[in-house]
Amino acid sequence: MCTTCGCGGGELKIGGKPHVHGHDQGELRFRRPNHEHSHEPVHGETSRRVQVEKDILAKNNAYAQNNRQHFATQGIFALNLVSSPGSGKTTLLTRTIELLQGELPVAVIEGDQQTSFDAERIRATGVSAIQINTGKGCHLDAHMIEHALEDLKPADHSLLFIENVGNLVCPASFDLGEAHKVVILSVTEGEDKPLKYPDMFAAAGLMLLNKVDLLPYLSFDVQKCVEYAQRVNPHIRVILTSATSGEGMGEWLAWLRSRGA
Amino acid sequence: MHEMSLAESVLEIIENSAAQHDSNKVHAVWLEIGQLAGVEVEAMRFCFDAVTRGSIADGARLEIIATPGRGRCLSCGKSMPLIERYDLCPECDMPLEVTGGTEMRVKELEME
């Protein structure tokens, strides 16, 4: 399996098409630090120690930087939506798209291990969407996004939503070139999620606390949840939303229109 | 299990570096992994063994240097060790901004 470059051993699919080897592997080079040099051998006569000092995520970050540059050139506002499975992010997304209809061009990249159900739900709203199936992969990476963009071709000055694989752990480490990670947490999940999965909440610029229409039926402590999120990320902004009742949707849309200002 | 992706990236860095130094055998690998980097060290070892099998780093010793987490209090500005991201400043009871311990890098290789 090669989930790093997205070749996925034949399991990765973008827009339903298998992603095959033979693409531009090796085209992007790691930045070579100036201080890479050989040391004297230490173990045995023929072995030597070599200083490397390379970031493990350098390759992904280079792809992410290319994506970010592409978004900047085209004036695209890209968001990376992250959450656990079942937080209601696809429903929230379809509702958001309906409310923005005619105002802003929107495009969506959907990430799931299997099926194109979510991309179909998005396309039913009338906007273009492409599905990435990661096969066994647990997150989207910047290289997959680069390929998806080739097919999706989002319009200039559009809003691009990247719905990551439902997973509160792995997507935290992978920059896709987005302007912000937006973490969606539903009130049916428990208020201590920000402490249990701190890396994701630390990486996000905005938390949408979703399904708040259900609060009367739950013992979810909103204040505590917000406090926990701010403990791992003092700068995180929080909006309470419900795609069902419409609560908080105005504030969320205002945030989108202001491009996260 | 993003450690699998990370291990794949480590192998690629090893292969590039070995090629640059005209080596076809790597005996040991030093990784620096911050304690707040979101990497499970045991999973990393497991994945490293899996992805290096049959490669120039097959059987290589993996040394993991764990760099400690550090944070800075947003209230008093003091820098202090940070074990968990959610730790608070013991004096101010305020959240800390992470200033260290998120590194993930291949530091050094021992090669033929």
Interface residues (C-beta under 8 A of the other chain):
Chain A: M1 C2 T3 T4 C5 F30 E36 S38 V42 H43 T46 S47 R48 R49 V50 Q51 V52 E53 K54 D55 I56 L57 A58 K59 N60 G137 C138 H139 D141 V169 C170 A172 S173 F174 P194 L195 P198 D199 A202 Y228 Q230 R231 V232 N233 P234
Chain B: M1 H2 M4 S5 L6 E8 S9 V10 E12 I13 N16 S17 Q20 H21 H27 A28 L31 L36 A37 G38 L74 E84 R85 Y86 L88 P95 E97 V98 M104 R105 V106 K107 E108 L109 E110 M111 E112
